[in-house]
Amino acid sequence: MKKALFALLLMPVLSWGQFNQLVKNTTKQVMPGKTTESSGSLDIAAGLKEALQNGISKQVSLLTAEDGFLKNDLVKIPFPGELQKVSSTLNSLGLSNLTNEGIKTMNRAAELAVKEATPVFVEAIKNMSFADAKSILMGNKTEATTYLQKSTSTPLYAKFKPVVQQANGKAGADKAWNAIISKYNSVPMVSKVNPDLNDYVTQKTLEGVFKMIAVEETKIRESSSSRSSDLLQKVFALQDKKY
C-alpha cells in the first residue's frame, strides 16, 4: 500500500538519459564552433560542464531511488536536533517503531523531491560563463559544486518543499509526525516541541544533493582515473599543474 502511495507522487520529469542529452545540447548552444573565445576557454567551459553533468548523473540520480537517502549514511536525514530528545524518550518507552517510521518518511520525501532537480541544474549549467569556468577550475576541490549551490539553492528549495509537503501528506507522514509529537508532548515534565518538519526535510534534501555532487567533483579533481573522457583529462590536467 505504501509503495502505491509513493508511486502516486511521482511527477513527470526528465529521465537521467534525457538529462545527459539535454546538457549536451545546451553545451552546443552555448559553445558553438565559431566564437571570439579561445579554444582553451571553450575546453575549460565544456570540461566543467561535463564534470557537473557527471556529478549529477552519477551521484544525484542515486538519491532519487528508494532508500537513496535512507541507506546512504552521507545524506541520511536524522531527527532534527529539537527532536533528538523526542526519539530518545519514545525509544525508552518502547515506541521505537514510531521513531523509525518518522525517520523513514522524512527520507522518502527527500528521495521524491530530488526528482524535481533536473531542469534547475540544466539551466544553471547552461548559464555557466567562460569566466565562471576558469575561476571554478582553479578553485578548491568542490568549487564547481559551490557554483551550482549558489546558482540553484533558491529555485531548488521552491521546487523541493511542495513535493516534501505532498509526500508527507500522501504517505500519511504528517499524521505519523503529529502522533509522534503528540505522544512526546503528553509525557509529563517534558518541554513541548513543534518543529517545522517540512522546512527541515527540504533543507536537508538540499544538503544531500550538493554533498553527493561534491563527492563526484572531488573524485574527478583528485584522481585522473575518474576523468572518464579525453576532455576531462585535458581540462583537469590544467588544474593539476596548479598543485
Rosetta silent file (secondary structure, phi, psi, omega in degrees, C-alpha in Angstrom):
SEQUENCE: MKKALFALLLMPVLSWGQFNQLVKNTTKQVMPGKTTESSGSLDIAAGLKEALQNGISKQVSLLTAEDGFLKNDLVKIPFPGELQKVSSTLNSLGLSNLTNEGIKTMNRAAELAVKEATPVFVEAIKNMSFADAKSILMGNKTEATTYLQKSTSTPLYAKFKPVVQQANGKAGADKAWNAIISKYNSVPMVSKVNPDLNDYVTQKTLEGVFKMIAVEETKIRESSSSRSSDLLQKVFALQDKKY
SCORE:     score description
SCORE:     0.000 S_00000001
   1 L     0.000  -42.596 -179.707    0.000    0.000    0.000 S_00000001
   2 H   -64.193  -39.737  178.694    2.814    2.390    0.893 S_00000001
   3 H   -62.335  -38.539  178.367    4.569    1.698   -2.408 S_00000001
   4 H   -63.546  -40.579  179.016    1.383    2.515   -4.228 S_00000001
   5 H   -64.249  -41.482  179.155    1.080    5.793   -2.365 S_00000001
   6 H   -67.526  -35.240  178.843    4.631    6.753   -3.238 S_00000001
   7 H   -60.652  -35.296  179.620    4.022    5.813   -6.882 S_00000001
   8 H   -65.529  -21.325 -176.147    1.195    8.352   -6.993 S_00000001
   9 H   -83.481  -17.852 -174.579    3.628   11.075   -6.028 S_00000001
  10 L   -63.400  125.563 -177.275    5.975   10.610   -8.974 S_00000001
  11 L  -104.156  152.158 -178.269    5.766   13.688  -11.166 S_00000001
  12 L   -64.331  115.722  177.434    6.681   13.803  -14.871 S_00000001
  13 L  -135.841  166.991  176.710   10.379   14.653  -15.060 S_00000001
  14 L   -66.896  143.447  170.494   13.203   14.034  -17.487 S_00000001
  15 L   -72.280  164.803 -179.168   14.942   10.679  -17.250 S_00000001
  16 H   -69.925  -27.833  173.786   18.639   10.870  -16.473 S_00000001
  17 H   -64.778  -42.834  176.829   19.400    9.705  -20.031 S_00000001
  18 H   -64.428  -36.444  177.675   17.343   12.625  -21.324 S_00000001
  19 H   -59.623  -48.074 -179.649   19.147   14.902  -18.875 S_00000001
  20 H   -58.223  -43.008 -179.687   22.527   13.903  -20.294 S_00000001
  21 H   -66.540  -38.242  179.916   21.345   14.578  -23.821 S_00000001
  22 H   -65.209  -39.521  177.040   19.860   17.921  -22.828 S_00000001
  23 H   -63.752  -41.707  178.161   23.132   19.010  -21.243 S_00000001
  24 H   -60.640  -42.193  179.961   24.984   18.026  -24.425 S_00000001
  25 H   -64.368  -42.763 -179.415   22.532   20.047  -26.491 S_00000001
  26 H   -69.307  -32.137  176.333   22.823   23.132  -24.294 S_00000001
  27 H   -61.944  -41.775  178.631   26.625   22.832  -24.373 S_00000001
  28 H   -64.093  -38.430 -179.133   26.486   23.003  -28.167 S_00000001
  29 H   -68.741  -40.627 -176.999   24.226   26.056  -27.997 S_00000001
  30 H   -77.156  -28.409 -176.107   26.382   27.917  -25.501 S_00000001
  31 L  -126.433   71.776  179.228   29.682   26.997  -27.164 S_00000001
  32 L   -67.170  168.805 -175.144   29.254   26.994  -30.961 S_00000001
  33 L   -60.914  -36.616 -178.429   32.156   26.189  -33.251 S_00000001
  34 L  -107.619  125.175 -178.366   32.977   29.823  -34.047 S_00000001
  35 L  -156.440  161.737  178.366   33.486   32.213  -31.191 S_00000001
  36 L   -80.940  -13.205  178.845   35.707   35.037  -30.102 S_00000001
  37 L   -76.281  152.480  177.967   36.807   32.988  -27.076 S_00000001
  38 L   -70.444  159.120  178.356   39.992   30.904  -27.378 S_00000001
  39 H   -63.473  -29.969  177.263   39.751   27.147  -27.834 S_00000001
  40 H   -62.288  -42.483  178.178   41.326   26.808  -24.379 S_00000001
  41 H   -65.709  -38.184  177.514   38.432   28.697  -22.829 S_00000001
  42 H   -61.698  -43.890 -179.891   35.994   26.569  -24.771 S_00000001
  43 H   -62.744  -43.956 -178.725   37.638   23.410  -23.453 S_00000001
  44 H   -61.866  -47.176  179.830   37.599   24.654  -19.874 S_00000001
  45 H   -61.689  -45.659 -179.556   33.917   25.588  -20.032 S_00000001
  46 H   -64.903  -38.509 -179.891   32.983   22.302  -21.700 S_00000001
  47 H   -65.604  -41.738  178.548   35.066   20.314  -19.212 S_00000001
  48 H   -67.368  -37.915  176.872   33.462   21.935  -16.192 S_00000001
  49 H   -62.133  -41.819  179.738   30.008   21.369  -17.646 S_00000001
  50 H   -66.478  -38.525  179.258   30.865   17.721  -18.179 S_00000001
  51 H   -63.240  -42.710  177.785   32.197   17.375  -14.627 S_00000001
  52 H   -66.815  -39.839  177.636   28.968   18.796  -13.210 S_00000001
  53 H   -59.156  -42.343  178.876   26.934   16.593  -15.509 S_00000001
  54 H   -63.097  -43.200  179.784   28.833   13.573  -14.177 S_00000001
  55 H   -59.929  -38.726 -178.844   28.230   14.608  -10.596 S_00000001
  56 H   -74.885  -49.005 -175.133   24.527   14.891  -11.234 S_00000001
  57 H   -71.936  -33.495 -177.257   24.024   11.796  -13.370 S_00000001
  58 H   -87.120  -31.902 -172.787   26.297    9.509  -11.326 S_00000001
  59 H  -110.831  -52.257 -175.566   25.547   10.653   -7.797 S_00000001
  60 H   -66.146  -34.967  179.494   22.384   12.718   -7.508 S_00000001
  61 H   -60.781  -29.212  178.098   20.371   10.279   -9.607 S_00000001
  62 H   -65.130  -28.256 -177.872   21.107    7.632   -6.951 S_00000001
  63 H   -70.566  -21.096 -177.650   19.309    9.781   -4.398 S_00000001
  64 L   -80.540  -13.327 -179.784   16.023    9.511   -6.302 S_00000001
  65 L   -76.739  158.357  174.886   15.851    5.743   -5.850 S_00000001
  66 L   -59.593  131.171 -175.602   14.035    4.162   -2.931 S_00000001
  67 L    74.296    9.886  178.361   16.454    4.227    0.021 S_00000001
  68 L   -60.220  -35.639  172.832   18.659    6.682   -1.880 S_00000001
  69 L   -93.017  -47.867 -169.383   18.720    8.856    1.231 S_00000001
  70 L   -57.836  -37.146 -176.099   17.662    6.361    3.879 S_00000001
  71 L  -108.909   19.508  174.840   20.525    3.900    3.280 S_00000001
  72 L  -114.387  106.155 -174.008   23.232    6.400    2.381 S_00000001
  73 L   -64.133  -19.748  178.518   24.988    7.434    5.579 S_00000001
  74 L   -69.814  -28.516 -172.610   26.429   10.527    3.898 S_00000001
  75 L  -128.776   -3.336 -178.831   22.993   12.059    3.389 S_00000001
  76 L   -53.049  132.599 -176.105   20.516   10.122    5.558 S_00000001
  77 L   -89.420  117.469  178.037   18.222   12.612    7.264 S_00000001
  78 L   -90.220  178.963  170.963   18.089   12.154   11.054 S_00000001
  79 L   -59.428  141.704  172.378   15.700   13.700   13.519 S_00000001
  80 L   -62.513  156.407 -176.064   16.280   17.446   13.805 S_00000001
  81 H   -49.803  -40.029 -177.929   18.151   18.479   16.922 S_00000001
  82 H   -62.434  -25.841 -176.276   14.953   19.613   18.584 S_00000001
  83 H  -103.116    0.891  177.073   13.513   16.126   18.197 S_00000001
  84 H   -57.154  -40.993  179.382   16.539   14.090   19.263 S_00000001
  85 H   -68.826  -28.715  176.190   15.139   14.088   22.769 S_00000001
  86 H   -62.907  -48.134 -179.549   11.772   13.005   21.329 S_00000001
  87 H   -59.049  -48.117 -178.469   13.405    9.957   19.777 S_00000001
  88 H   -61.761  -42.881 -178.189   15.279    9.044   22.951 S_00000001
  89 H   -65.660  -45.790 -178.519   12.205    9.437   25.134 S_00000001
  90 H   -66.861  -38.331  177.558    9.924    7.399   22.874 S_00000001
  91 H   -61.202  -40.272 -179.819   12.541    4.675   22.472 S_00000001
  92 H   -67.315  -21.268  178.666   12.834    4.416   26.245 S_00000001
  93 L   -93.859    8.153  179.273    9.063    3.972   26.377 S_00000001
  94 L    79.116   22.433 -177.859    9.202    1.079   23.894 S_00000001
  95 L  -113.247   36.999 -178.829    7.928    3.171   20.995 S_00000001
  96 H   -64.013  -24.786  177.413   10.949    2.885   18.693 S_00000001
  97 H   -61.281  -34.673  177.774    8.628    1.826   15.858 S_00000001
  98 H   -66.340  -45.291 -178.025    7.217    5.350   15.852 S_00000001
  99 H   -69.750  -38.129  177.845   10.637    6.992   15.610 S_00000001
 100 H   -62.783  -40.773  178.749   11.852    4.569   12.931 S_00000001
 101 H   -67.416  -36.101  178.052    8.777    5.307   10.824 S_00000001
 102 H   -63.157  -44.423  178.048    9.321    9.035   11.313 S_00000001
 103 H   -64.857  -41.201 -179.828   12.886    8.843   10.010 S_00000001
 104 H   -61.315  -44.907 -177.223   11.790    6.678    7.092 S_00000001
 105 H   -67.583  -34.554  176.084    9.087    9.092    5.971 S_00000001
 106 H   -61.858  -44.614 -177.469   11.470   12.069    6.074 S_00000001
 107 H   -72.404  -33.991  175.276   13.949   10.291    3.835 S_00000001
 108 H   -63.278  -40.826  178.938   11.264    9.049    1.450 S_00000001
 109 H   -62.783  -39.700  178.726   10.082   12.636    0.997 S_00000001
 110 H   -63.513  -43.155 -179.212   13.645   13.710    0.194 S_00000001
 111 H   -61.121  -38.627  177.828   14.031   10.960   -2.415 S_00000001
 112 H   -70.488  -40.580 -176.515   10.881   12.124   -4.173 S_00000001
 113 H   -63.111  -37.347 -175.833   11.821   15.809   -4.017 S_00000001
 114 H   -62.043  -22.762  177.969   15.187   15.310   -5.733 S_00000001
 115 H   -61.006  -19.487 -178.876   13.344   14.225   -8.895 S_00000001
 116 H   -84.876   -0.950 -171.791   12.479   17.911   -9.357 S_00000001
 117 L   -77.996  -26.066 -169.188   16.142   18.957   -9.611 S_00000001
 118 H   -51.720  -57.970 -176.187   16.829   18.146  -13.270 S_00000001
 119 H   -63.769  -30.210  179.104   15.563   21.271  -15.082 S_00000001
 120 H   -68.038  -43.218  178.609   17.072   23.585  -12.455 S_00000001
 121 H   -66.126  -41.051  178.705   20.509   22.025  -12.832 S_00000001
 122 H   -57.333  -45.130 -178.775   20.289   22.080  -16.632 S_00000001
 123 H   -64.522  -41.798 -179.373   19.591   25.810  -16.605 S_00000001
 124 H   -65.502  -41.748  179.523   22.472   26.544  -14.220 S_00000001
 125 H   -66.430  -41.044  179.639   24.955   24.532  -16.284 S_00000001
 126 H   -61.754  -34.381 -175.429   23.771   26.183  -19.500 S_00000001
 127 L   -87.958    1.543  178.387   24.308   29.630  -17.989 S_00000001
 128 L   -65.356  126.817 -179.117   27.877   28.998  -16.811 S_00000001
 129 L   -88.687  167.935  176.501   30.140   31.618  -18.403 S_00000001
 130 H   -61.460  -41.190  179.422   33.711   31.218  -19.615 S_00000001
 131 H   -63.427  -41.845  176.582   34.885   33.410  -16.730 S_00000001
 132 H   -57.516  -46.687 -174.701   32.961   31.240  -14.266 S_00000001
 133 H   -62.084  -45.439 -178.744   34.538   28.107  -15.695 S_00000001
 134 H   -64.023  -42.435  178.757   38.123   29.335  -15.469 S_00000001
 135 H   -63.965  -40.604 -179.820   37.620   30.534  -11.897 S_00000001
 136 H   -65.404  -45.116 -177.100   35.992   27.236  -10.922 S_00000001
 137 H   -57.381  -41.199 -176.665   38.736   25.124  -12.488 S_00000001
 138 L   -92.826   10.149  179.452   41.443   26.863  -10.482 S_00000001
 139 L   -87.759 -157.697 -177.460   39.389   26.965   -7.282 S_00000001
 140 L   -79.841 -176.797 -171.370   39.168   24.458   -4.442 S_00000001
 141 L   -65.423  -16.976  179.335   38.232   20.789   -4.660 S_00000001
 142 L  -127.858   30.542 -175.781   34.484   21.497   -4.651 S_00000001
 143 H   -63.976  -38.041  179.440   34.403   24.863   -6.409 S_00000001
 144 H   -66.503  -38.724  176.915   32.065   23.643   -9.171 S_00000001
 145 H   -63.688  -41.406  178.574   29.657   22.307   -6.572 S_00000001
 146 H   -61.864  -41.589  176.588   29.756   25.630   -4.760 S_00000001
 147 H   -58.120  -47.747 -178.738   28.929   27.409   -8.028 S_00000001
 148 H   -64.935  -37.667  179.986   25.967   25.112   -8.579 S_00000001
 149 H   -63.853  -44.623  179.364   24.846   25.537   -4.976 S_00000001
 150 H   -66.198  -34.213 -175.082   24.849   29.332   -5.236 S_00000001
 151 H   -80.189  -25.624 -169.187   23.059   29.228   -8.581 S_00000001
 152 H  -122.607   -9.589 -173.863   20.339   26.728   -7.732 S_00000001
 153 H   -57.718  -44.453 -177.628   19.624   26.614   -3.978 S_00000001
 154 H   -65.705  -51.088  178.223   16.755   29.123   -4.085 S_00000001
 155 H   -66.202  -32.025  177.930   14.879   27.618   -7.062 S_00000001
 156 H   -66.328  -41.858  178.156   15.537   24.088   -5.788 S_00000001
 157 H   -58.308  -44.046 -179.009   14.079   24.928   -2.391 S_00000001
 158 H   -62.382  -32.757  179.011   10.984   26.303   -4.126 S_00000001
 159 H   -82.972  -36.691 -175.380   10.604   23.055   -6.080 S_00000001
 160 H   -71.461  -43.624 -169.950   11.508   20.672   -3.270 S_00000001
 161 H   -60.719  -44.367  178.069    9.312   21.974   -0.467 S_00000001
 162 H   -61.322  -34.414  178.937    5.900   21.388   -2.136 S_00000001
 163 H   -68.569  -40.878  176.811    6.987   17.845   -3.006 S_00000001
 164 H   -60.123  -46.219 -179.992    8.090   17.236    0.587 S_00000001
 165 H   -62.459  -43.636 -179.051    4.745   18.538    1.858 S_00000001
 166 H   -65.929  -41.739 -179.932    2.819   16.453   -0.663 S_00000001
 167 H   -62.236  -43.475  179.446    4.877   13.342    0.108 S_00000001
 168 H   -62.678  -40.047  179.748    4.281   13.721    3.810 S_00000001
 169 H   -69.614  -47.364 -176.822    0.562   14.139    3.233 S_00000001
 170 H   -64.889  -38.974 -177.499    0.099   11.306    0.736 S_00000001
 171 L   -85.401   -0.080 -177.892    2.093    8.800    2.771 S_00000001
 172 L    76.132   14.071 -177.984    0.391    9.799    5.982 S_00000001
 173 H   -66.088  -35.394  179.930    3.680   11.106    7.314 S_00000001
 174 H   -61.815  -39.720  177.989    2.084   14.289    8.562 S_00000001
 175 H   -68.584  -38.742  178.960   -0.283   12.214   10.692 S_00000001
 176 H   -62.137  -42.965  179.863    2.592    9.998   11.819 S_00000001
 177 H   -66.972  -39.597  177.029    4.580   13.040   12.882 S_00000001
 178 H   -60.859  -37.775  179.507    1.604   14.508   14.688 S_00000001
 179 H   -67.202  -42.232  179.504    1.248   11.226   16.528 S_00000001
 180 H   -61.548  -51.822 -175.598    4.929   11.185   17.454 S_00000001
 181 H   -66.955  -38.790  178.161    4.974   14.778   18.660 S_00000001
 182 H   -64.047  -42.381  179.359    1.651   14.448   20.465 S_00000001
 183 H   -61.876  -43.131 -179.891    2.841   11.305   22.201 S_00000001
 184 H   -66.431  -46.408 -177.483    6.042   13.029   23.268 S_00000001
 185 H   -64.744  -17.862  178.946    4.304   16.225   24.381 S_00000001
 186 L   -84.378   -9.845  178.963    1.980   14.136   26.545 S_00000001
 187 L   -72.140  130.055 -178.495    4.892   12.795   28.589 S_00000001
 188 L   -60.737  143.114  171.539    4.952   14.582   31.972 S_00000001
 189 L    73.103   15.489  176.771    7.708   17.085   32.670 S_00000001
 190 L  -104.139  152.414  174.971    8.995   17.436   29.071 S_00000001
 191 L   -76.127  133.708 -177.209    9.352   20.671   27.135 S_00000001
 192 L   -70.798  147.008  178.885    6.834   20.803   24.320 S_00000001
 193 L  -127.298  152.065  177.209    8.099   20.753   20.709 S_00000001
 194 L  -159.708   67.402 -174.637    6.516   21.801   17.433 S_00000001
 195 L   -77.227  160.082  174.406    9.163   21.985   14.684 S_00000001
 196 L   -88.741   91.207 -173.417    8.611   22.868   11.002 S_00000001
 197 H   -72.096  -30.760  178.195    9.467   19.451    9.635 S_00000001
 198 H   -63.866  -42.838  176.988    8.731   20.289    6.001 S_00000001
 199 H   -64.730  -43.465 -179.436   11.321   23.060    6.065 S_00000001
 200 H   -59.772  -48.624 -178.883   13.801   20.837    7.875 S_00000001
 201 H   -64.084  -39.483  179.111   13.461   17.974    5.375 S_00000001
 202 H   -62.536  -45.186  179.401   13.721   20.398    2.441 S_00000001
 203 H   -63.672  -42.185 -179.655   16.928   21.929    3.794 S_00000001
 204 H   -69.222  -30.622  175.648   18.460   18.509    4.476 S_00000001
 205 H   -64.336  -45.340  176.966   17.490   17.375    0.973 S_00000001
 206 H   -58.865  -46.050  179.399   19.402   20.314   -0.492 S_00000001
 207 H   -58.028  -43.119 -178.690   22.417   19.495    1.671 S_00000001
 208 H   -64.609  -41.574  178.927   22.345   15.894    0.500 S_00000001
 209 H   -58.653  -50.723 -175.907   22.159   16.812   -3.180 S_00000001
 210 H   -73.174  -28.159  176.639   25.187   19.084   -3.049 S_00000001
 211 H   -63.752  -41.444 -178.448   27.136   16.711   -0.838 S_00000001
 212 H   -74.129  -33.395  173.605   26.861   13.968   -3.463 S_00000001
 213 H   -63.374  -41.195  179.281   27.778   16.307   -6.330 S_00000001
 214 H   -62.887  -35.967  177.509   30.842   17.315   -4.307 S_00000001
 215 H   -57.708  -47.402 -177.961   31.784   13.642   -3.902 S_00000001
 216 H   -70.439  -40.000  178.649   31.959   13.191   -7.673 S_00000001
 217 H   -61.131  -43.524  179.593   33.714   16.503   -8.275 S_00000001
 218 H   -61.920  -39.708  177.007   36.396   15.634   -5.733 S_00000001
 219 H   -58.746  -46.746 -177.777   36.958   12.275   -7.425 S_00000001
 220 H   -64.876  -39.833 -178.176   37.479   13.963  -10.793 S_00000001
 221 H   -71.602  -35.608 -171.852   39.825   16.568   -9.351 S_00000001
 222 H   -95.213  -20.172 -175.681   41.932   14.177   -7.288 S_00000001
 223 L  -131.402  118.170  179.768   42.108   11.079   -9.479 S_00000001
 224 H   -63.959  -25.446  179.360   42.914   11.045  -13.190 S_00000001
 225 H   -68.491  -17.388  178.363   41.297    7.597  -13.409 S_00000001
 226 H   -89.116   -3.620  178.588   37.947    9.252  -12.616 S_00000001
 227 L   -87.692   96.024 -164.147   38.244   11.557  -15.631 S_00000001
 228 L   -83.774    7.996  177.678   36.144    9.481  -17.954 S_00000001
 229 L  -145.031  162.257  178.029   36.721   11.370  -21.208 S_00000001
 230 H   -59.865  -36.511 -179.096   39.576   12.939  -23.153 S_00000001
 231 H   -64.608  -45.912  179.140   38.089   16.367  -22.444 S_00000001
 232 H   -63.368  -39.328  177.623   38.073   15.833  -18.687 S_00000001
 233 H   -60.791  -44.807 -177.133   41.646   14.522  -18.842 S_00000001
 234 H   -67.118  -48.646 -174.524   42.770   17.579  -20.809 S_00000001
 235 H   -68.257  -46.170 -175.734   40.962   20.217  -18.769 S_00000001
 236 H   -78.224  -10.550  170.289   41.749   18.905  -15.302 S_00000001
 237 H   -66.073  -30.619  176.156   45.397   18.423  -16.244 S_00000001
 238 H   -64.942  -39.639  177.938   45.494   22.242  -16.179 S_00000001
 239 H   -65.307  -39.138 -177.912   44.250   22.135  -12.613 S_00000001
 240 H   -58.521  -36.424 -179.087   46.890   19.539  -11.707 S_00000001
 241 H   -63.304  -28.124  179.544   49.640   21.972  -12.685 S_00000001
 242 H   -62.544  -33.503 -177.017   48.338   24.394  -10.083 S_00000001
 243 L   -98.165    0.000    0.000   49.233   21.922   -7.371 S_00000001
